[in-house]
Amino acid sequence: MKYKKYFRKTSLKQKGDGEFFLNEVRKKNPKYFLEIGVFHGVTARNICELLKSLHKKDFKYIGLDLFENSDENKSEIIPSNSFSNPFKNIYFKYIKKQDPYSLEAVHDLLKNFKDNVHLIKGNSNKILKKIDMSKIDYVFLDGGHEYETVKNDLKYCLDVIKNSGTILCDDYNLSYAPGVKKAIDEFVTQNKLKCEILRNSRFAKIEKN
Ligand SMILES: C[S@@+](CC[C@H](N)C(=O)[O-])C[C@H]1O[C@@H](n2cnc3c(N)ncnc32)[C@H](O)[C@@H]1O
C-alpha cells in the first residue's frame, strides 16, 4: 500500500519508510489504533485508509498531540511547521486558511472518517492515564522524545502489550534524542518483553515475549 503525503509534512518522509510502516501495521490487522504524536495528520490519514480497507467502518483511530508550540511544551521536540516549498505555505495560508499543525486542520484531513476518529489535544504526560487502553491493539509511539515522556508513554501503554497488542516506536536510535532508546530499552528489560529493531534502527517493535 502506498503511503501518501497529502501535501503536508510527516516523520515518514524518506523513500520506503511509509510503505514499510504500513506493511508492519497491516501484518497485525489492528482495529483500535492509537497514535501518540500526530503532527500534520499524514500518518493518521494513511492509517485510516488502511484500517478502512481492512475493516470497512468497523475501526477506531485515536490521535493525541500537543497541537501547539508553547512555553509549557518547549522541552519537547516539535518539527518545524513551515515548508521549504513556498507553494505549500501559500496553499495553507491563503487557500486552506489553516495551520496544518492544528486540531482543526487534522480534523479536516480526516473528515471522511469522522465516525471512526477521536483526536485529543494535550500532553501525553497528562492525557494518557485517562485513556481506556483495554481495546487498543496497536500504538504508534511518535510523540515527545524526552526520556521521561517516552517512559511515561510506555508505562501507560503496557496494557496494550499485555492484551497481545503491539507498540511500534519511531526514532529508536536518534543521536539528538538518546532518551528514546534509553526509555525503550529499560521498559523492555523491566517487563521482560520482546523488542525487534527494524529499518536501520529507526523503529522498535515491542510485543509480548
Ligand atoms: C515527529 S512528530 C509526529 C509525526 C507523525 N507521527 C507522523 O507520522 O507524521 C512528533 C509530534 O509529537 C508531538 N508531541 C511532542 N511532545 C508531546 C507530548 N508530550 N504529548 C503529546 N504530543 C507531543 C509534537 O507536537 C509533534 O507533532
The ligand as an SDF file (V2000), in Angstrom:
LIG
                    3D

 27 29  0  0  0  0  0  0  0  0999 V2000
    7.5950   13.6070   14.9140 C   0  0  0  0  0  0  0  0  0  0  0  0
    6.0770   14.3940   15.1380 S   0  0  0  0  0  0  0  0  0  0  0  0
    4.8630   13.1660   14.7830 C   0  0  0  0  0  0  0  0  0  0  0  0
    4.7840   12.8170   13.3350 C   0  0  0  0  0  0  0  0  0  0  0  0
    3.6390   11.9140   12.9450 C   0  0  0  0  0  0  0  0  0  0  0  0
    3.5500   10.7190   13.7630 N   0  0  0  0  0  0  0  0  0  0  0  0
    3.7960   11.4920   11.5100 C   0  0  0  0  0  0  0  0  0  0  0  0
    3.9620   10.3000   11.2450 O   0  0  0  0  0  0  0  0  0  0  0  0
    3.7870   12.3580   10.6490 O   0  0  0  0  0  0  0  0  0  0  0  0
    6.0020   14.4720   16.8860 C   0  0  0  0  0  0  0  0  0  0  0  0
    4.7280   15.0900   17.4010 C   0  0  0  0  0  0  0  0  0  0  0  0
    4.6560   14.8060   18.7930 O   0  0  0  0  0  0  0  0  0  0  0  0
    4.0380   15.8860   19.4370 C   0  0  0  0  0  0  0  0  0  0  0  0
    4.4270   15.8650   20.8490 N   0  0  0  0  0  0  0  0  0  0  0  0
    5.6290   16.1710   21.3770 C   0  0  0  0  0  0  0  0  0  0  0  0
    5.5960   16.0120   22.7020 N   0  0  0  0  0  0  0  0  0  0  0  0
    4.3360   15.5960   23.0230 C   0  0  0  0  0  0  0  0  0  0  0  0
    3.6740   15.2850   24.2490 C   0  0  0  0  0  0  0  0  0  0  0  0
    4.3290   15.3450   25.4250 N   0  0  0  0  0  0  0  0  0  0  0  0
    2.3830   14.9250   24.2000 N   0  0  0  0  0  0  0  0  0  0  0  0
    1.7200   14.8630   23.0120 C   0  0  0  0  0  0  0  0  0  0  0  0
    2.2960   15.1320   21.8240 N   0  0  0  0  0  0  0  0  0  0  0  0
    3.5970   15.5020   21.8340 C   0  0  0  0  0  0  0  0  0  0  0  0
    4.5110   17.1230   18.6780 C   0  0  0  0  0  0  0  0  0  0  0  0
    3.5830   18.1680   18.8070 O   0  0  0  0  0  0  0  0  0  0  0  0
    4.6450   16.5990   17.2370 C   0  0  0  0  0  0  0  0  0  0  0  0
    3.5120   16.9360   16.4990 O   0  0  0  0  0  0  0  0  0  0  0  0
  1  2  1  0
  2  3  1  0
  2 10  1  0
  3  4  1  0
  4  5  1  0
  5  6  1  0
  5  7  1  0
  7  8  2  0
  7  9  1  0
 10 11  1  0
 11 12  1  0
 11 26  1  0
 12 13  1  0
 13 14  1  0
 13 24  1  0
 14 15  1  0
 14 23  1  0
 15 16  2  0
 16 17  1  0
 17 18  1  0
 17 23  2  0
 18 19  1  0
 18 20  2  0
 20 21  1  0
 21 22  2  0
 22 23  1  0
 24 25  1  0
 24 26  1  0
 26 27  1  0
M  CHG  2   2   1   9  -1
M  END
$$$$
